[in-house]
Amino acid sequence: MIRYATPLALALLLCGATTPNSSPERGGGPSEGWWRGPALNEGFAWGRGPSTTPLRVAVPLPVPGRHEELPAIRLNQLGFTPTSPKRAILASDSKIPLDWQLHDATGKPIRTGKTQPHGPDPLAGESVHIIDFTDFAIPGKGYTLHAGSFTSRPFAIAANIRGNLASDALAFFYHQRAGVPIEARYVGAKWARPAGHVTETAPCFAGTDLRGIVWPGCAYKLDVKGGWYDAGDHGKYVVNGGISLWTLQSAYEHLKSPAFADGKLNIPEAGNGINDLLDETRFEMEFMLAMQVPQGTKAMLPIGHFAREATVALTEVDAGGMAHLKVADRNWTALPMRPADDREDRLLYPPTTSATLNLAATAAQCARIWKGIDDAFAARCLTAARRAWVAAKNNPQVFATGNFTGSGGYGDNDVSDEFYWAAAELLATTGDPEFLAFVRNSPHHASDVVGEPGWPRTAALGTIALAMLPAPSAERDHARAVLVRAATGFAEERDKTGYRIPYAPSGYPWGSTSNLMNRAIVLAYAFEFTRDAKYRNAVVDSLDYLLGRNPLDQSYISGYGARPMLHPHHRFWAPSIDPSLPGPPPGVLSGGPNSTGMSDPVALGLKGKCAPMRCYADDVRAYALNEVAINWNAPLFWVAAWLDVPTSASARD
């Protein structure tokens, strides 16, 4: 049987952990029964660059605990709908099929079958068999699967098996709001907190960065109150905000689900006559609009690509209409930290082409969604989108340098995909021939290949925008074919993996769970375009993985399953450091296994000792493995909401 690390074992792993720039000044040893961990000098989301200012974390020394033996049969710990595929995975070295039984709540065997040997799964680090009981569809509770001496966790079969997962995943964004109190009447007393960063009129960074570049600052300040905190820290980013906002706006525009109509969610705007999902998206959209550089503004910015060792020169450009990359703390704050207790200076960091195009794309999407609901707001969004587009074309090579401490870098030196995405969204909103011509000339439109979307890979978002154009066209047909081809590849990967998930990278990257959810979005579109059940089944398989059908028997979603994520890397949801603080509310997605960017002290203790799907720990210190983020919860919400839409709905034309 496979065991997971006890707290004591984890502590032993951590004792020798170091980070690339750690030093005695940044670390420290045990003091008065407390372990003061090594310097955490890395950013907090995939793709963020290192910082020389450490985050110091004081954590009680773990006490010995008993080993917990994980069940050899792993499955979705909630259960299944009557009509969904029903698969469990048995860890076994047997090369021949094994007998399995399905028992009801009384222990009576009600179905039998033979396992399907898969053999070794290198991503999981074990050999597995597949138990498929899809043809059993009788609703009930307390079912268990048995194979030899092994028994699964109890599960249910019910039409509403996911319960409130979609609305809980969406509620994450209210919890992450900046500038307003999170009130007990909406979230309960446990998760209520005072407002953080109530006034946020921020100046530009001025001074010398980590690379020695001297930034002159700017002559203006921007009022950038509001928006969502990005992840476990208090930074607010236009780039990562972009894909997160797009995903939620896409869910509104595409799903048209009544589950999020006005008054359905526990948010302050409920009852204002506007769809509650749209209310939440507007909270972020208003922030992103506020991050736009005033017209006629000159700025000193780096132009083009620079080698790591090269001297970086700043050039004066017309930056009007560009978007600042982020507003964030000057230095990393301590863990834990209530937002209201953050006393660091809040600064605007230089505008970039990628941030500007994220604004252009999401504001264009906003304009068509809000037209007829709030025409004035729709017009604001379209004006901002057009301004951002012009600014990006005038400044096509202003890249994030990642040379600041206190926040993530979100560096991206290839913005051809962002240009394609923004042009596609502007085309969908305006029909302007300029944007059609740009789309047609983009290498991303000419390509027959697209991967899952992510903040540095936005081509799929542009392809989805084209695929959903209201009128038939060559562009729409091509985009749909590209998405179906991508989904077919994802489904083929599923059939090759032991755990039957449509994701088989050579190594699991930072935020791997969100990559899987973003693939599920592509699969969902493919199902709607083709009505081929294999694509929808792969979406279900993806969520089954998150809810426990994985080698660690781990639900990566808080509040869901028998072993849910409990200790995310988050400055407020941190009871393992400060017992007065709450754990995560239900519906929060962990970044999950990460075998390729193991930079925190917990991950370093596992490095070289875990198969990719096992490189995970539910630990507040594990920012590389267990942080939470808006761009991870957004696709979880989209997928859960999509699965709640009746499958009999016709494909949307």
Secondary structure, 3 states (H helix, E strand, C coil): CCECCCHHHHHHHHHCCCCCCCCCCCCCCCECCEEECCCECCCCCCCCCCCCCCECEEEECCCCCCCCECCCEECCCCEECCCCCCEEEEECCCCCCCEEEEECCCCCEEEEEECEEEEEECCCCEEEEEEECCCCCCCEEEEEEEECCEECCCEEECCCCCCCHHHHHHHHHHHCECCCCECHHHHCHHHCECCCCCCCEEEECCEECCCCCEECCCCCEEECCCCECCCCCCCEEHHHHHHHHHHHHHHHHHHCCHHHCCCCCCCCCCCCCCCHHHHHHHHHHHHHHHCECCCCCEEEEECCCCCCCCCCCEEEEECCCCEEEEEEECCCCCECCCHHHCCCCEEEEEEEHHHHHHHHHHHHHHHHHHCCCCHHHHHHHHHHHHHHHHHHHHCCCCCCCCCCCCCCCCCCCCCHHHHHHHHHHHHHHHCCHHHHHHHHHCHHHHCCCCCCCECCECHHHHHHHHHCCCCCCHHHHHHHHHHHHHHHHHHHHHHHCCCCCCCCCCCCCCCHHHHHHHHHHHHHHHHHHHCCHHHHHHHHHHHHHHECCCCCCCECECCCCCCECCCCECCCCCCCCCCCCCCCCCCCECCCCCCCCCCCHHHHHHCCCCCHHHCCCCCCCCHHHHECCHHHHHHHHHHHHHHHCCCCCCCCC
